[in-house]
Amino acid sequence: MVELPEQLRRSLTWDQGKEMAAHAKFSVKTGVPVYFCDPRSPWQRGSNENTNGLLRQYFPKRTEIAHFTQADLDDVAAELNGRPRQTLGWKTPSQALDEVLR
């Protein structure tokens, strides 16, 4: 997170999972405030939910990620980062990030 340009680390919105218990330590270390969506309110993190759905095309529920190599996971990430998104004006995530970084 600290390697990202400041305009890309304004805040994060997490769900209510117990794995997020260290949010205060994260905020202190990175300077990024963390907010939590309301319980059972996935629409408050719509891009995340959409990405989870896209990932399910490659990894159905109960898929053991440990069975995949890092190269396999990198290939999926590259495909998803090269896929146009309506929310980005039909740009790919890679294109949108490049524009912000220029």
N, C-alpha and C positions, 0 to 999 in steps of 0.2 A: 504493500500500500504506500509506503513512504517514498517509493521510487516513482509513483505516478505524479504527473503535474498537479499542482494544487487545485486547479479548476475541476479535476476529476475526483477529488477526495473531499467533497463538501460534507457528505453524510452517507450513512448506510441505514437501510431499513431491514431488520431481521425478523424472522418469525419468533414464536415463543418457545422454541425447542430448548431442552436442557443443555444442548451442546453450545448454546450461546451464553452460558453463565459467566464467562470471562469477559463480557463486553466492557466492563469498566477498565480492566487492565489494557484491553485493546485500545480503547479511546485515549487513555493516558499515553500509551506508547506511540500512537500514530497521530494524535491530535484530531482524529475523525470522530465526530459525535455519532452515536448509534441510537436509532429509534426502533421501536418494536411495533409491528402491526397488531391489530386487535385479534384475539383468538378467533379461529374459524373465519378469517376474512382474507382469503387468498387474493382477492381483487386488489388489495392494497399493495401487492407486490406482483402486478400483472406480468411484467417482463420476465421475472423469475419463473412464474408459473408456466408461461409460454415456453421458455427454454427447457423446463423440466419435461414438457410434452414433446418437444423436439428430441430431447435425449432419449425418451422412451422409444422412439423409432429405431434407435440403435441398441438400446439396452432395456429390454422389457423388464417389468417389475420382477424382483427376485433374481435378477442377473447378478452373478458374482463378478464384480469388476476386477477382482484379483486374477481372474483367468485371462485378462487382456494385457498385452504388453504396453509399455509407455508409448511405443510407436503407434499402436492401434488407437490409443486414446488421443494422441496428437493428431492423427488422421481425422477422427471425428470432430475434434475442436476446429481443425482447418476447414472442414466441410461446413460446419455451422457458422463459422466466422465469415465464410464466403457466400452465405445464403442471404439474399435480400429480405429485408423486414419492412412490413408496412409501417410500423411505428417509427422507422428511420427514413421515411419518405422513399422507400424501396431501395435504399442504399444497403450495402452489406455492413455488418458490424465493423469489419476491417476498414471499409471506406469512411464510415462515420468517425471512427477513432483517428484515422489519418487526418481528417479535416480539423478535428479538435486540437491535434498536436501541432499543426502548422502554425 
